[in-house]
Amino acid sequence: MSPPPAPARGLVRLLNTADGRALCLAGAVDAGAVAAFRERYGAEPARIEVLDARSVTSLSGAALELVRDHLDVAALGGRSVQVRRSPAVDRLFPTD
């Protein structure tokens, strides 16, 4: 009998979509996924129009910080960001 599959590691990507530039998160987004994102895209928050977190199962502290950084930069710039949430993300941002 084979062991159960390991849970899929989360991921973070920037995508150009019909709704604008999207920060997409999926799965269990841990510090390693955030580090890989920052290595690929840089440490500064990107200009985004959409935050797509519909497939997130959990967010580490580093992932939560990444999301907040992107949303804070947008707010400081007077830009709104469409946030698409999973139930796990709803628990972290209940009033946003």
Stockholm file with secondary structure:
# STOCKHOLM 1.0

chainA/1-96         MSPPPAPARGLVRLLNTADGRALCLAGAVDAGAVAAFRERYGAEPARIEVLDARSVTSLSGAALELVRDHLDVAALGGRSVQVRRSPAVDRLFPTD
#=GR chainA/1-96 SS CCCCCCCCBCEEEEEEETTEEEEEEEEEECHHHHHHHHHHHCSSCCCCSEEEEEEEEEECHHHHHHHHHHHHHHHHTTCCCEEEECHHHHHHSSCC
#=GC SS_cons        CCCCCCCCBCEEEEEEETTEEEEEEEEEECHHHHHHHHHHHCSSCCCCSEEEEEEEEEECHHHHHHHHHHHHHHHHTTCCCEEEECHHHHHHSSCC
//
